[in-house]
Each structure stands twice: as structure tokens, then as C-alpha cells.
């Protein structure tokens, strides 16, 4: 029996090592995502039930809380901002330059790249869509996330209004409210500020072995294309 299980265990171990070697970065980030999302739900649930108790409403279950605007808006308000940040970074870095930054094209002009096989040059529309597919994907995800942030934000706002016995708003009316745009700009400024800091600090600072940093021996004035 042991002679059969040992090769199987070794095979499984090899597959897991290969998976981690090939996809370790995405696995690490999605694991962190889950590890943050779970306590967000749990702590939000405890806090929300505290608010219900103060307003003399009965407590709700965790499953019910996960369907409230309080939880859903908390998630999507951050997601839409993070997705917008990446969409803007991808689009802006295609046309703008920052001398000395690790995540910038060289100021001298467009570098020469080998035309990928997917660009058949037979269908201009298909080629254009594929050539811009990364930014288009993030823009599409941003529109969806922003719409859900608006919807769930109106749920959260109306839940708070109900607890205080105050009038509620429709989703359309909430879209023009200061409460909604305060939450939007609060997230956006943090995301854009973080990217701006990264762009500037990457001129002067280094991280050995990271593709998001210039080489340790690179001069500050050298501009490094991370995908070159």
C-alpha cells in the first residue's frame, strides 16, 4: 500500500509546488483578499448589531448582515476605487511618461515591440480591442462596481435613516447626495495618492528582485519599463 501512496503523494506535492511557482503571486493576493474580507464581514456584523441595539431594533444574523447595504457598500466602495486606480494607471501609462519611474515608458518615445501573433492585422476593430483589452476590462469592471456602490450605498443610507426614523431616498436621489460623493471622493483620493507616491518613490528607492522596481544599480534618472 505504501508503495502506491508514496508516488501519489510525491505527484501531489510536485503539482502544488508547480502551482505555487507559476501562480504564487495571484494565490497570495487572493488569499489576502479572503483573509481581509472575512473579518470585515464579522466585525461589520458586530458593529451593525450594536447600532441596531442602540436604536431598539432586534439583532440580525451574519447571513442577513451580508445582504445589507452596510456590508455590500463597504465592499464595493473600495472595489470601485481600486479598479478605477488600475484602469487610470494602465491608460495613463500608455500615453504619459515619468522620467526615472519604474512603472513608466521611456520619455524618448515608444519602444519597439514585436507584434504579437494575436494581432492578425486582418480585422482592425478586433486588433484595436485586443491591443487595449486590459484597460477596457478594468473600465468595464469599474462601471459595474461603481453602479453597485451606488445601489448598495443607497441601501446603507436608507438603513441608517430607518434606524433614526428619518425619510429615505431613492437610488437616483441618493446619486446626487453629498453622502454618496463624499464616500466616492474619499476612496478616489486615497487610491490616486498611493499611486502617485509609488511613481515618485520608485524614482529614488529600490526593491531587489521586484519587477515593480528598477534594478538596484540603476541610476535615479533611468526610466524603467517594467514590461520591456
MONOR-V450636 format. One record per run of one state. SS is the DSSP state (2 for helix, 1 for strand, 0 for the rest). FROM is the first residue (numbers start at 0). LEN is the number of residues. Records with the same first field share a line. If there is no record, write none. Layout:
# MONOR-V450636
SS: FROM-LEN + FROM-LEN
This chain:
# MONOR-V450636
0: 0-1 + 54-7 + 65-3 + 95-28 + 131-1 + 163-7 + 175-2 + 204-24
2: 1-53 + 61-4 + 68-27 + 123-8 + 132-31 + 170-5 + 177-27
